Amino acid sequence: MPPREFSQAPFLDESGKHKLITSNAVARWAASNYQVSNGVLIDRTQILDVSKHSEEGDRLVCERQDITAQRAIDILSSPKGIPPAAILLTDTGHETGRAMGLAVRADLPVLYKSTRV
């Protein structure tokens, strides 16, 4: 999503927990809310309503900011089920912690490179 070309971003829900909105969820929301006469009413929509169109692959996992590159690789490339879209690095490792960074599947090449000795 412009201006930085991110396709996912964390947000806080009404209970103060971090959730993830993805460009895929936005596309699914837009398609389900399209009205032939006047398009999609984006300016009156809450992000929480859009996030209800998220799927399993749009998941966010929270981890402490000091996890290892290998742990991030393991999470983002999980062979069991569908891996999450992103890891939110927080000061506590919990979904209510202070956001410190975000790792996504597109970061895997850099993470793999950082594990080489």
Secondary structure, DSSP 8 states (H G I E B T S, - for coil): -TTTT-SEEEEE-TTS-EEEEEHHHHHHHHHHH-BTTTB--GGG--HHHHHTT--GGG-EEEEETT--HHHHHHHHT-SSS---SEEEEESSSSTTS-EEEEEEGGGHHHHHHHH--
